[in-house]
Amino acid sequence: MTHCNRSSLPFSSGKRRTLQADFSGGVLTSDAGVLLLREADRCLGLLDALDRAVPDPRDPDLIAHPQRCLLAQRIFGSACGYEDLNDHQRLRDDPLWQTAVDHPGPDDAPQLASAPTLCRLENRVRRADLMKMAAALVECFIASHATPPEELVLDFDATDDPVHGRQENRFFHGYYDGYCFLPLYVTCGDHLLVAYLRPSNIDAALHSRAILKLLTARLRQAWPEVRIVVRADSGFCRWRLMRWCDRHGVDYLLGLAKNAVWQRHAAGWQEQAEQAFRADADGQAHRVFGEFRYAAGSWDRPRRVIAKAEYLPGNKANPRFVVTSLRGEAQTLYEETYCQRGDMENRIKEQQRGLFADRTSCHRFVANPFRVLLAAAAYVLVSHIRRTGLVGTELARAEVGTIRLRLFKVGAWVQRSVRRVVVRMASSYPWPELFAGVVGRLVRPGVGAALGP
């Protein structure tokens, strides 16, 4: 780990000087915060659950890298910003990474797994294993509640995952104007429950009813009295889904695509909004809310429809419609309940941009949803740190990228002995109090590595 190579590069700062590149600093790491991810996992037991979900056919006496270590490498790597398998080729010799993933070395096998070893893991996963991994995410969600919740609002949303190769099950999607997959996500607040990669030659709502059935059954098994509300945009407004919800005591708040029928019902309210807009000298947008009962041709019965009639600057009408089984004032349901689903876009952005869930470049399709689930597991760990370790701090609502830069990408000197690992972080680290507070909330007494300035 110690190198003495040197090179000289001239640079100018008022007078000619020489920049020296010296690699004799000893055993250093740039990812000291990866230990926080290990402690988050020890609180949740997520890695053990995922390891149990994927059978390992290898002979334990003939392997150097246990499957749990392989999963930890990939999940911690995503959280720390390493999006490709090739990145792990450079992390194999980092002693702190060996400690973080609980690798059995250094005497047995000092290096972590190589990119080919990790690739073989991806390509031996089966569809049945993916189901068990998905169930582990739901179990983590249930375990995160110390007391039974009174209400759970489940947000459903689909997005595009562009592909640039010739992967199995890739199709051209007219709406997104490109070849892509169509993953489905389900969240509850900042918790991620489902990350399900699908081909794109399907209806956006495909399998949403089946997933809701499974989630409802498990959540009510854990909390029999919990109230469940499904919230989604118009892409998920399907009468079979609403009929199932009506029959099983699940409430819903679903967007409706605009059409001539809805707009005729809302014409009076839209006229009121326009008149109020034109009478207002400030030129501010005006909204008028109303509601009516309606049964579309495919629906099994009439349902409550809420209309938002809005007139915007620029002489633009902007009507919106939702269908719901909830009681309450129309404006409150729309503005304070339905519109909050927009926060789910941040969760999807964290998944795909922050944790590289869109790195679905494997030719074999089953390997790609496995990658999406690994990114989801990374999110669960980071979310636990945010929810537990960062509560009451300036990062209590920070996104993954910000948490990574401030807590995970930290330079440190690593001292490893037979009995313990001491990580001496840079004295110039800008947020020592923040980091120390997170450690204090996450690390259990007598467990984990020692971290210090």
Disulfide bonds with the S-S distance in Angstrom:
none
